[in-house]
Amino acid sequence: MAGLPNSVSSLPSNDGISFLEKASHRRLGNVSQAEAEVALRRTIKFSGKDMGEADLLTAARSTLGYPYLMQLVRYHLWEFSADRNTISFDDVHDGVLIARREFEGCVLELTRRRGVVGVDLPLPKDYVARALVE
């Protein structure tokens, strides 16, 4: 399970989550912008799909270096383009928005409820618009 270190490390103490006690924990740091771009580019090439450079940069930037958010963005890009070999601008726009909502709801909201402050994402719509301009 990829997630924020504070939220993941506190889960094994919860009686209802025993499978995590047996899981292997690896502390992952944030992924750089360049690493996110390379990972997405390699995944696209390996899968035989195609994606415009501007769309690839937008998708990579939208992850803000969070490994789990990278997984969610890639998952949704593939879901939206499942019947095509090309990942379109609309696939990126919709995939990023949904991935970020899921990340916000399942990772950041849990972290906030546990009292961790300062874990916010820019509003998805604003971020995507800004990323497209950069």
Phi and psi in radians as a Rosetta constraint file:
Dihedral C 1 N 2 CA 2 C 2 CIRCULARHARMONIC -1.615 0.35
Dihedral N 2 CA 2 C 2 N 3 CIRCULARHARMONIC 2.416 0.35
Dihedral C 2 N 3 CA 3 C 3 CIRCULARHARMONIC -3.019 0.35
Dihedral N 3 CA 3 C 3 N 4 CIRCULARHARMONIC -3.080 0.35
Dihedral C 3 N 4 CA 4 C 4 CIRCULARHARMONIC -1.227 0.35
Dihedral N 4 CA 4 C 4 N 5 CIRCULARHARMONIC 2.377 0.35
Dihedral C 4 N 5 CA 5 C 5 CIRCULARHARMONIC -0.934 0.35
Dihedral N 5 CA 5 C 5 N 6 CIRCULARHARMONIC -0.763 0.35
Dihedral C 5 N 6 CA 6 C 6 CIRCULARHARMONIC -1.110 0.35
Dihedral N 6 CA 6 C 6 N 7 CIRCULARHARMONIC -0.711 0.35
Dihedral C 6 N 7 CA 7 C 7 CIRCULARHARMONIC -1.275 0.35
Dihedral N 7 CA 7 C 7 N 8 CIRCULARHARMONIC -0.662 0.35
Dihedral C 7 N 8 CA 8 C 8 CIRCULARHARMONIC -1.246 0.35
Dihedral N 8 CA 8 C 8 N 9 CIRCULARHARMONIC -0.741 0.35
Dihedral C 8 N 9 CA 9 C 9 CIRCULARHARMONIC -1.171 0.35
Dihedral N 9 CA 9 C 9 N 10 CIRCULARHARMONIC -0.423 0.35
Dihedral C 9 N 10 CA 10 C 10 CIRCULARHARMONIC -1.480 0.35
Dihedral N 10 CA 10 C 10 N 11 CIRCULARHARMONIC -0.250 0.35
Dihedral C 10 N 11 CA 11 C 11 CIRCULARHARMONIC -1.185 0.35
Dihedral N 11 CA 11 C 11 N 12 CIRCULARHARMONIC -0.671 0.35
Dihedral C 11 N 12 CA 12 C 12 CIRCULARHARMONIC -1.035 0.35
Dihedral N 12 CA 12 C 12 N 13 CIRCULARHARMONIC -0.391 0.35
Dihedral C 12 N 13 CA 13 C 13 CIRCULARHARMONIC -1.338 0.35
Dihedral N 13 CA 13 C 13 N 14 CIRCULARHARMONIC -0.184 0.35
Dihedral C 13 N 14 CA 14 C 14 CIRCULARHARMONIC -1.401 0.35
Dihedral N 14 CA 14 C 14 N 15 CIRCULARHARMONIC 2.199 0.35
Dihedral C 14 N 15 CA 15 C 15 CIRCULARHARMONIC -1.039 0.35
Dihedral N 15 CA 15 C 15 N 16 CIRCULARHARMONIC -0.508 0.35
Dihedral C 15 N 16 CA 16 C 16 CIRCULARHARMONIC -1.483 0.35
Dihedral N 16 CA 16 C 16 N 17 CIRCULARHARMONIC 0.090 0.35
Dihedral C 16 N 17 CA 17 C 17 CIRCULARHARMONIC -2.215 0.35
Dihedral N 17 CA 17 C 17 N 18 CIRCULARHARMONIC 0.977 0.35
Dihedral C 17 N 18 CA 18 C 18 CIRCULARHARMONIC -1.202 0.35
Dihedral N 18 CA 18 C 18 N 19 CIRCULARHARMONIC -0.468 0.35
Dihedral C 18 N 19 CA 19 C 19 CIRCULARHARMONIC -1.094 0.35
Dihedral N 19 CA 19 C 19 N 20 CIRCULARHARMONIC -0.473 0.35
Dihedral C 19 N 20 CA 20 C 20 CIRCULARHARMONIC -1.227 0.35
Dihedral N 20 CA 20 C 20 N 21 CIRCULARHARMONIC -0.437 0.35
Dihedral C 20 N 21 CA 21 C 21 CIRCULARHARMONIC -1.140 0.35
Dihedral N 21 CA 21 C 21 N 22 CIRCULARHARMONIC -0.497 0.35
Dihedral C 21 N 22 CA 22 C 22 CIRCULARHARMONIC -1.596 0.35
Dihedral N 22 CA 22 C 22 N 23 CIRCULARHARMONIC -0.231 0.35
Dihedral C 22 N 23 CA 23 C 23 CIRCULARHARMONIC -1.301 0.35
Dihedral N 23 CA 23 C 23 N 24 CIRCULARHARMONIC 2.688 0.35
Dihedral C 23 N 24 CA 24 C 24 CIRCULARHARMONIC -1.503 0.35
Dihedral N 24 CA 24 C 24 N 25 CIRCULARHARMONIC 2.237 0.35
Dihedral C 24 N 25 CA 25 C 25 CIRCULARHARMONIC -1.785 0.35
Dihedral N 25 CA 25 C 25 N 26 CIRCULARHARMONIC 2.216 0.35
Dihedral C 25 N 26 CA 26 C 26 CIRCULARHARMONIC -2.178 0.35
Dihedral N 26 CA 26 C 26 N 27 CIRCULARHARMONIC 2.225 0.35
Dihedral C 26 N 27 CA 27 C 27 CIRCULARHARMONIC -1.478 0.35
Dihedral N 27 CA 27 C 27 N 28 CIRCULARHARMONIC 2.050 0.35
Dihedral C 27 N 28 CA 28 C 28 CIRCULARHARMONIC -1.821 0.35
Dihedral N 28 CA 28 C 28 N 29 CIRCULARHARMONIC 2.350 0.35
Dihedral C 28 N 29 CA 29 C 29 CIRCULARHARMONIC -1.471 0.35
Dihedral N 29 CA 29 C 29 N 30 CIRCULARHARMONIC 3.074 0.35
Dihedral C 29 N 30 CA 30 C 30 CIRCULARHARMONIC -1.185 0.35
Dihedral N 30 CA 30 C 30 N 31 CIRCULARHARMONIC 2.683 0.35
Dihedral C 30 N 31 CA 31 C 31 CIRCULARHARMONIC -1.696 0.35
Dihedral N 31 CA 31 C 31 N 32 CIRCULARHARMONIC 2.372 0.35
Dihedral C 31 N 32 CA 32 C 32 CIRCULARHARMONIC -1.247 0.35
Dihedral N 32 CA 32 C 32 N 33 CIRCULARHARMONIC 2.847 0.35
Dihedral C 32 N 33 CA 33 C 33 CIRCULARHARMONIC -0.996 0.35
Dihedral N 33 CA 33 C 33 N 34 CIRCULARHARMONIC -0.784 0.35
Dihedral C 33 N 34 CA 34 C 34 CIRCULARHARMONIC -1.097 0.35
Dihedral N 34 CA 34 C 34 N 35 CIRCULARHARMONIC -0.738 0.35
Dihedral C 34 N 35 CA 35 C 35 CIRCULARHARMONIC -1.127 0.35
Dihedral N 35 CA 35 C 35 N 36 CIRCULARHARMONIC -0.686 0.35
Dihedral C 35 N 36 CA 36 C 36 CIRCULARHARMONIC -1.116 0.35
Dihedral N 36 CA 36 C 36 N 37 CIRCULARHARMONIC -0.731 0.35
Dihedral C 36 N 37 CA 37 C 37 CIRCULARHARMONIC -1.115 0.35
Dihedral N 37 CA 37 C 37 N 38 CIRCULARHARMONIC -0.793 0.35
Dihedral C 37 N 38 CA 38 C 38 CIRCULARHARMONIC -1.096 0.35
Dihedral N 38 CA 38 C 38 N 39 CIRCULARHARMONIC -0.789 0.35
Dihedral C 38 N 39 CA 39 C 39 CIRCULARHARMONIC -1.075 0.35
Dihedral N 39 CA 39 C 39 N 40 CIRCULARHARMONIC -0.778 0.35
Dihedral C 39 N 40 CA 40 C 40 CIRCULARHARMONIC -1.183 0.35
Dihedral N 40 CA 40 C 40 N 41 CIRCULARHARMONIC -0.740 0.35
Dihedral C 40 N 41 CA 41 C 41 CIRCULARHARMONIC -1.059 0.35
Dihedral N 41 CA 41 C 41 N 42 CIRCULARHARMONIC -0.775 0.35
Dihedral C 41 N 42 CA 42 C 42 CIRCULARHARMONIC -1.124 0.35
Dihedral N 42 CA 42 C 42 N 43 CIRCULARHARMONIC -0.740 0.35
Dihedral C 42 N 43 CA 43 C 43 CIRCULARHARMONIC -1.080 0.35
Dihedral N 43 CA 43 C 43 N 44 CIRCULARHARMONIC -0.756 0.35
Dihedral C 43 N 44 CA 44 C 44 CIRCULARHARMONIC -1.103 0.35
Dihedral N 44 CA 44 C 44 N 45 CIRCULARHARMONIC -0.823 0.35
Dihedral C 44 N 45 CA 45 C 45 CIRCULARHARMONIC -1.074 0.35
Dihedral N 45 CA 45 C 45 N 46 CIRCULARHARMONIC -0.812 0.35
Dihedral C 45 N 46 CA 46 C 46 CIRCULARHARMONIC -1.071 0.35
Dihedral N 46 CA 46 C 46 N 47 CIRCULARHARMONIC -0.636 0.35
Dihedral C 46 N 47 CA 47 C 47 CIRCULARHARMONIC -1.394 0.35
Dihedral N 47 CA 47 C 47 N 48 CIRCULARHARMONIC -0.235 0.35
Dihedral C 47 N 48 CA 48 C 48 CIRCULARHARMONIC 1.492 0.35
Dihedral N 48 CA 48 C 48 N 49 CIRCULARHARMONIC 0.130 0.35
Dihedral C 48 N 49 CA 49 C 49 CIRCULARHARMONIC -1.525 0.35
Dihedral N 49 CA 49 C 49 N 50 CIRCULARHARMONIC 2.951 0.35
Dihedral C 49 N 50 CA 50 C 50 CIRCULARHARMONIC -2.251 0.35
Dihedral N 50 CA 50 C 50 N 51 CIRCULARHARMONIC 2.637 0.35
Dihedral C 50 N 51 CA 51 C 51 CIRCULARHARMONIC -2.729 0.35
Dihedral N 51 CA 51 C 51 N 52 CIRCULARHARMONIC 2.375 0.35
Dihedral C 51 N 52 CA 52 C 52 CIRCULARHARMONIC -1.113 0.35
Dihedral N 52 CA 52 C 52 N 53 CIRCULARHARMONIC 2.629 0.35
Dihedral C 52 N 53 CA 53 C 53 CIRCULARHARMONIC -1.060 0.35
Dihedral N 53 CA 53 C 53 N 54 CIRCULARHARMONIC -0.761 0.35
Dihedral C 53 N 54 CA 54 C 54 CIRCULARHARMONIC -1.105 0.35
Dihedral N 54 CA 54 C 54 N 55 CIRCULARHARMONIC -0.690 0.35
Dihedral C 54 N 55 CA 55 C 55 CIRCULARHARMONIC -1.178 0.35
Dihedral N 55 CA 55 C 55 N 56 CIRCULARHARMONIC -0.684 0.35
Dihedral C 55 N 56 CA 56 C 56 CIRCULARHARMONIC -1.090 0.35
Dihedral N 56 CA 56 C 56 N 57 CIRCULARHARMONIC -0.776 0.35
Dihedral C 56 N 57 CA 57 C 57 CIRCULARHARMONIC -1.115 0.35
Dihedral N 57 CA 57 C 57 N 58 CIRCULARHARMONIC -0.697 0.35
Dihedral C 57 N 58 CA 58 C 58 CIRCULARHARMONIC -1.088 0.35
Dihedral N 58 CA 58 C 58 N 59 CIRCULARHARMONIC -0.801 0.35
Dihedral C 58 N 59 CA 59 C 59 CIRCULARHARMONIC -1.099 0.35
Dihedral N 59 CA 59 C 59 N 60 CIRCULARHARMONIC -0.768 0.35
Dihedral C 59 N 60 CA 60 C 60 CIRCULARHARMONIC -1.142 0.35
Dihedral N 60 CA 60 C 60 N 61 CIRCULARHARMONIC -0.765 0.35
Dihedral C 60 N 61 CA 61 C 61 CIRCULARHARMONIC -1.099 0.35
Dihedral N 61 CA 61 C 61 N 62 CIRCULARHARMONIC -0.581 0.35
Dihedral C 61 N 62 CA 62 C 62 CIRCULARHARMONIC -1.156 0.35
Dihedral N 62 CA 62 C 62 N 63 CIRCULARHARMONIC -0.307 0.35
Dihedral C 62 N 63 CA 63 C 63 CIRCULARHARMONIC -1.403 0.35
Dihedral N 63 CA 63 C 63 N 64 CIRCULARHARMONIC -0.276 0.35
Dihedral C 63 N 64 CA 64 C 64 CIRCULARHARMONIC 0.908 0.35
Dihedral N 64 CA 64 C 64 N 65 CIRCULARHARMONIC 0.420 0.35
Dihedral C 64 N 65 CA 65 C 65 CIRCULARHARMONIC 1.498 0.35
Dihedral N 65 CA 65 C 65 N 66 CIRCULARHARMONIC 0.012 0.35
Dihedral C 65 N 66 CA 66 C 66 CIRCULARHARMONIC -1.447 0.35
Dihedral N 66 CA 66 C 66 N 67 CIRCULARHARMONIC 2.065 0.35
Dihedral C 66 N 67 CA 67 C 67 CIRCULARHARMONIC -0.985 0.35
Dihedral N 67 CA 67 C 67 N 68 CIRCULARHARMONIC -0.736 0.35
Dihedral C 67 N 68 CA 68 C 68 CIRCULARHARMONIC -1.169 0.35
Dihedral N 68 CA 68 C 68 N 69 CIRCULARHARMONIC -0.654 0.35
Dihedral C 68 N 69 CA 69 C 69 CIRCULARHARMONIC -1.145 0.35
Dihedral N 69 CA 69 C 69 N 70 CIRCULARHARMONIC -0.578 0.35
Dihedral C 69 N 70 CA 70 C 70 CIRCULARHARMONIC -1.060 0.35
Dihedral N 70 CA 70 C 70 N 71 CIRCULARHARMONIC -0.764 0.35
Dihedral C 70 N 71 CA 71 C 71 CIRCULARHARMONIC -1.073 0.35
Dihedral N 71 CA 71 C 71 N 72 CIRCULARHARMONIC -0.788 0.35
Dihedral C 71 N 72 CA 72 C 72 CIRCULARHARMONIC -1.117 0.35
Dihedral N 72 CA 72 C 72 N 73 CIRCULARHARMONIC -0.767 0.35
Dihedral C 72 N 73 CA 73 C 73 CIRCULARHARMONIC -1.065 0.35
Dihedral N 73 CA 73 C 73 N 74 CIRCULARHARMONIC -0.835 0.35
Dihedral C 73 N 74 CA 74 C 74 CIRCULARHARMONIC -1.083 0.35
Dihedral N 74 CA 74 C 74 N 75 CIRCULARHARMONIC -0.731 0.35
Dihedral C 74 N 75 CA 75 C 75 CIRCULARHARMONIC -0.991 0.35
Dihedral N 75 CA 75 C 75 N 76 CIRCULARHARMONIC -0.856 0.35
Dihedral C 75 N 76 CA 76 C 76 CIRCULARHARMONIC -1.241 0.35
Dihedral N 76 CA 76 C 76 N 77 CIRCULARHARMONIC -0.560 0.35
Dihedral C 76 N 77 CA 77 C 77 CIRCULARHARMONIC -1.058 0.35
Dihedral N 77 CA 77 C 77 N 78 CIRCULARHARMONIC -0.737 0.35
Dihedral C 77 N 78 CA 78 C 78 CIRCULARHARMONIC -1.231 0.35
Dihedral N 78 CA 78 C 78 N 79 CIRCULARHARMONIC -0.655 0.35
Dihedral C 78 N 79 CA 79 C 79 CIRCULARHARMONIC -1.099 0.35
Dihedral N 79 CA 79 C 79 N 80 CIRCULARHARMONIC -0.814 0.35
Dihedral C 79 N 80 CA 80 C 80 CIRCULARHARMONIC -1.219 0.35
Dihedral N 80 CA 80 C 80 N 81 CIRCULARHARMONIC -0.436 0.35
Dihedral C 80 N 81 CA 81 C 81 CIRCULARHARMONIC -1.925 0.35
Dihedral N 81 CA 81 C 81 N 82 CIRCULARHARMONIC 0.364 0.35
Dihedral C 81 N 82 CA 82 C 82 CIRCULARHARMONIC -1.000 0.35
Dihedral N 82 CA 82 C 82 N 83 CIRCULARHARMONIC -0.586 0.35
Dihedral C 82 N 83 CA 83 C 83 CIRCULARHARMONIC -1.644 0.35
Dihedral N 83 CA 83 C 83 N 84 CIRCULARHARMONIC 0.164 0.35
Dihedral C 83 N 84 CA 84 C 84 CIRCULARHARMONIC -2.411 0.35
Dihedral N 84 CA 84 C 84 N 85 CIRCULARHARMONIC 2.821 0.35
Dihedral C 84 N 85 CA 85 C 85 CIRCULARHARMONIC -1.610 0.35
Dihedral N 85 CA 85 C 85 N 86 CIRCULARHARMONIC -0.117 0.35
Dihedral C 85 N 86 CA 86 C 86 CIRCULARHARMONIC -2.009 0.35
Dihedral N 86 CA 86 C 86 N 87 CIRCULARHARMONIC 2.326 0.35
Dihedral C 86 N 87 CA 87 C 87 CIRCULARHARMONIC -1.615 0.35
Dihedral N 87 CA 87 C 87 N 88 CIRCULARHARMONIC 2.076 0.35
Dihedral C 87 N 88 CA 88 C 88 CIRCULARHARMONIC -1.615 0.35
Dihedral N 88 CA 88 C 88 N 89 CIRCULARHARMONIC 2.995 0.35
Dihedral C 88 N 89 CA 89 C 89 CIRCULARHARMONIC -0.982 0.35
Dihedral N 89 CA 89 C 89 N 90 CIRCULARHARMONIC -0.783 0.35
Dihedral C 89 N 90 CA 90 C 90 CIRCULARHARMONIC -1.095 0.35
Dihedral N 90 CA 90 C 90 N 91 CIRCULARHARMONIC -0.669 0.35
Dihedral C 90 N 91 CA 91 C 91 CIRCULARHARMONIC -1.066 0.35
Dihedral N 91 CA 91 C 91 N 92 CIRCULARHARMONIC -0.752 0.35
Dihedral C 91 N 92 CA 92 C 92 CIRCULARHARMONIC -1.146 0.35
Dihedral N 92 CA 92 C 92 N 93 CIRCULARHARMONIC -0.856 0.35
Dihedral C 92 N 93 CA 93 C 93 CIRCULARHARMONIC -0.996 0.35
Dihedral N 93 CA 93 C 93 N 94 CIRCULARHARMONIC -0.923 0.35
Dihedral C 93 N 94 CA 94 C 94 CIRCULARHARMONIC -1.201 0.35
Dihedral N 94 CA 94 C 94 N 95 CIRCULARHARMONIC -0.738 0.35
Dihedral C 94 N 95 CA 95 C 95 CIRCULARHARMONIC -1.101 0.35
Dihedral N 95 CA 95 C 95 N 96 CIRCULARHARMONIC -0.724 0.35
Dihedral C 95 N 96 CA 96 C 96 CIRCULARHARMONIC -1.152 0.35
Dihedral N 96 CA 96 C 96 N 97 CIRCULARHARMONIC -0.783 0.35
Dihedral C 96 N 97 CA 97 C 97 CIRCULARHARMONIC -1.066 0.35
Dihedral N 97 CA 97 C 97 N 98 CIRCULARHARMONIC -0.780 0.35
Dihedral C 97 N 98 CA 98 C 98 CIRCULARHARMONIC -1.191 0.35
Dihedral N 98 CA 98 C 98 N 99 CIRCULARHARMONIC -0.759 0.35
Dihedral C 98 N 99 CA 99 C 99 CIRCULARHARMONIC -1.045 0.35
Dihedral N 99 CA 99 C 99 N 100 CIRCULARHARMONIC -0.759 0.35
Dihedral C 99 N 100 CA 100 C 100 CIRCULARHARMONIC -1.215 0.35
Dihedral N 100 CA 100 C 100 N 101 CIRCULARHARMONIC -0.613 0.35
Dihedral C 100 N 101 CA 101 C 101 CIRCULARHARMONIC -1.104 0.35
Dihedral N 101 CA 101 C 101 N 102 CIRCULARHARMONIC -0.761 0.35
Dihedral C 101 N 102 CA 102 C 102 CIRCULARHARMONIC -1.102 0.35
Dihedral N 102 CA 102 C 102 N 103 CIRCULARHARMONIC -0.770 0.35
Dihedral C 102 N 103 CA 103 C 103 CIRCULARHARMONIC -1.084 0.35
Dihedral N 103 CA 103 C 103 N 104 CIRCULARHARMONIC -0.792 0.35
Dihedral C 103 N 104 CA 104 C 104 CIRCULARHARMONIC -1.030 0.35
Dihedral N 104 CA 104 C 104 N 105 CIRCULARHARMONIC -0.792 0.35
Dihedral C 104 N 105 CA 105 C 105 CIRCULARHARMONIC -1.280 0.35
Dihedral N 105 CA 105 C 105 N 106 CIRCULARHARMONIC -0.692 0.35
Dihedral C 105 N 106 CA 106 C 106 CIRCULARHARMONIC -1.701 0.35
Dihedral N 106 CA 106 C 106 N 107 CIRCULARHARMONIC -0.417 0.35
Dihedral C 106 N 107 CA 107 C 107 CIRCULARHARMONIC -1.884 0.35
Dihedral N 107 CA 107 C 107 N 108 CIRCULARHARMONIC -1.000 0.35
Dihedral C 107 N 108 CA 108 C 108 CIRCULARHARMONIC -1.214 0.35
Dihedral N 108 CA 108 C 108 N 109 CIRCULARHARMONIC -0.687 0.35
Dihedral C 108 N 109 CA 109 C 109 CIRCULARHARMONIC -1.117 0.35
Dihedral N 109 CA 109 C 109 N 110 CIRCULARHARMONIC -0.734 0.35
Dihedral C 109 N 110 CA 110 C 110 CIRCULARHARMONIC -1.070 0.35
Dihedral N 110 CA 110 C 110 N 111 CIRCULARHARMONIC -0.739 0.35
Dihedral C 110 N 111 CA 111 C 111 CIRCULARHARMONIC -1.105 0.35
Dihedral N 111 CA 111 C 111 N 112 CIRCULARHARMONIC -0.749 0.35
Dihedral C 111 N 112 CA 112 C 112 CIRCULARHARMONIC -1.108 0.35
Dihedral N 112 CA 112 C 112 N 113 CIRCULARHARMONIC -0.722 0.35
Dihedral C 112 N 113 CA 113 C 113 CIRCULARHARMONIC -1.095 0.35
Dihedral N 113 CA 113 C 113 N 114 CIRCULARHARMONIC -0.454 0.35
Dihedral C 113 N 114 CA 114 C 114 CIRCULARHARMONIC -1.523 0.35
Dihedral N 114 CA 114 C 114 N 115 CIRCULARHARMONIC 0.126 0.35
Dihedral C 114 N 115 CA 115 C 115 CIRCULARHARMONIC 1.608 0.35
Dihedral N 115 CA 115 C 115 N 116 CIRCULARHARMONIC 0.130 0.35
Dihedral C 115 N 116 CA 116 C 116 CIRCULARHARMONIC -1.469 0.35
Dihedral N 116 CA 116 C 116 N 117 CIRCULARHARMONIC 2.234 0.35
Dihedral C 116 N 117 CA 117 C 117 CIRCULARHARMONIC -1.863 0.35
Dihedral N 117 CA 117 C 117 N 118 CIRCULARHARMONIC 2.802 0.35
Dihedral C 117 N 118 CA 118 C 118 CIRCULARHARMONIC 1.428 0.35
Dihedral N 118 CA 118 C 118 N 119 CIRCULARHARMONIC 0.372 0.35
Dihedral C 118 N 119 CA 119 C 119 CIRCULARHARMONIC -1.968 0.35
Dihedral N 119 CA 119 C 119 N 120 CIRCULARHARMONIC 1.530 0.35
Dihedral C 119 N 120 CA 120 C 120 CIRCULARHARMONIC -2.286 0.35
Dihedral N 120 CA 120 C 120 N 121 CIRCULARHARMONIC 2.657 0.35
Dihedral C 120 N 121 CA 121 C 121 CIRCULARHARMONIC -1.879 0.35
Dihedral N 121 CA 121 C 121 N 122 CIRCULARHARMONIC 2.589 0.35
Dihedral C 121 N 122 CA 122 C 122 CIRCULARHARMONIC -1.030 0.35
Dihedral N 122 CA 122 C 122 N 123 CIRCULARHARMONIC 2.676 0.35
Dihedral C 122 N 123 CA 123 C 123 CIRCULARHARMONIC -0.984 0.35
Dihedral N 123 CA 123 C 123 N 124 CIRCULARHARMONIC 2.259 0.35
Dihedral C 123 N 124 CA 124 C 124 CIRCULARHARMONIC -0.919 0.35
Dihedral N 124 CA 124 C 124 N 125 CIRCULARHARMONIC -0.793 0.35
Dihedral C 124 N 125 CA 125 C 125 CIRCULARHARMONIC -1.081 0.35
Dihedral N 125 CA 125 C 125 N 126 CIRCULARHARMONIC -0.782 0.35
Dihedral C 125 N 126 CA 126 C 126 CIRCULARHARMONIC -1.136 0.35
Dihedral N 126 CA 126 C 126 N 127 CIRCULARHARMONIC -0.720 0.35
Dihedral C 126 N 127 CA 127 C 127 CIRCULARHARMONIC -1.168 0.35
Dihedral N 127 CA 127 C 127 N 128 CIRCULARHARMONIC -0.771 0.35
Dihedral C 127 N 128 CA 128 C 128 CIRCULARHARMONIC -1.089 0.35
Dihedral N 128 CA 128 C 128 N 129 CIRCULARHARMONIC -0.753 0.35
Dihedral C 128 N 129 CA 129 C 129 CIRCULARHARMONIC -1.081 0.35
Dihedral N 129 CA 129 C 129 N 130 CIRCULARHARMONIC -0.753 0.35
Dihedral C 129 N 130 CA 130 C 130 CIRCULARHARMONIC -1.156 0.35
Dihedral N 130 CA 130 C 130 N 131 CIRCULARHARMONIC -0.733 0.35
Dihedral C 130 N 131 CA 131 C 131 CIRCULARHARMONIC -1.127 0.35
Dihedral N 131 CA 131 C 131 N 132 CIRCULARHARMONIC -0.575 0.35
Dihedral C 131 N 132 CA 132 C 132 CIRCULARHARMONIC -1.210 0.35
Dihedral N 132 CA 132 C 132 N 133 CIRCULARHARMONIC -0.528 0.35
Dihedral C 132 N 133 CA 133 C 133 CIRCULARHARMONIC -1.395 0.35
Dihedral N 133 CA 133 C 133 N 134 CIRCULARHARMONIC -0.581 0.35
